Amino acid sequence: MGKSGRIFFLKPGITAKNKRVALSKHSWQSLRGPDGGPLSQLEAGELVFNLLAQLSPSDRLILTLLYLEGCTMAEAANRAGWTLVGARVRAFRARIRLKNLIAKGEL
């Protein structure tokens, strides 16, 4: 948690001192289970599936490659047929869109 009381999604290979995408404490709380506790694996999987379904195909692809399949940025770019810079830009924008979906409560 940052000094401002926000939770940060750190980008792969980026330290906390560099670029980050902040999620407000209220938005973070909306990701909790009905009793305020952590989500079960099934609930978490459904949440991820529903959030990814609201993104464009290219956003889904880059986030899936990076976070679900564990690819490096270079591997993700190669598998998607994009340049490394293009993949980085797509990942940055996809994270912003995902953060905005969560912040709006469109879970």
N, C-alpha and C positions, 0 to 999 in steps of 0.2 A: 504494500500500500504506500502510495506516495505521501509527501508531506501535506498535500492539500486534502487528504482524506479520500482520494480517488484510487480505484483499482486500475492498473495498467495492463494492457495486453502488449507484451513486448514482441517485437518482430524477431523472427529467427536470426540469430547472429548479431543482434543489436543489443547493446548494454542499456541499462536504465538511464544512463546519462545522455544517451542519444535520443533519436526520435521514438515516440511512443504514441499510442492511441489511448486516451483516457476514457474511462467509463465511470459515470457518477455513482455515488453510493446508493442512491435510489434505484438506478438501473441495475446495479449489481444485486440488490435485494430481490428484484423481480426474477432473478435466475434461481432463486431458492425454491425448495419444495413447499407444499401447502402448509406444513407445520413450521416453516421457517428454517428447517434443517436442510442438509444437502440433498440433492436429487438422487434417486436410485439410478443405477446404470441404464435401465430401460427408459426412465424419464429423461435422463440427460441425452441419450441417443435420439429420442423423439424430438427433443428441443433442437438439437443440432440439425437433424433432418429437416424440420420445419423452417428453421432459419435459412439453411442453404437453399431450400426450395424457393425462397422469395428472392434470391439473387439471380443475376444473369448467368448463362452457361459458363462464360469465361471467368466470372467471379467464383462460381462453384468449383470450377476446375482448379484454379490456382490455390484456393484455400484447401481443397481436398488433397492435392498433391503435397502441399507444405505441411499441413497439420494432421491429416488422417493417414497419409501414406508415408510421412516422414522424409520426403525428398528434400534435398538441398535446393536452394534457389536455382543453381545451375542445372541440376537434374530436372526440376520442374519446367524450366524454360526449354530444355532439350526435348522432353517428352511432349510438351504442348506445341512445339514448333515455333516458339517465340525467341527473340533475342533475350539475353540476360537482363538488359536494361528494361525491355518491354515487360518481362515477367515481374521485375521489381516494382514497376509502376502499377501494373495490374494488381499485384498483391497489396500495395499501399492503398489503392483506391477500394479494393474489395474489403479490406479491414475497416475502412471508414464507413462503407455502406453497411457492413455487418453491425458495427457499433451504433449507427443511426437506427437500424431496425430494433436493436435491443433498447436503446434510449427511448424510442417511441412506444415501446411496449408491444411491438408487433411480433409476439412470440407465438 
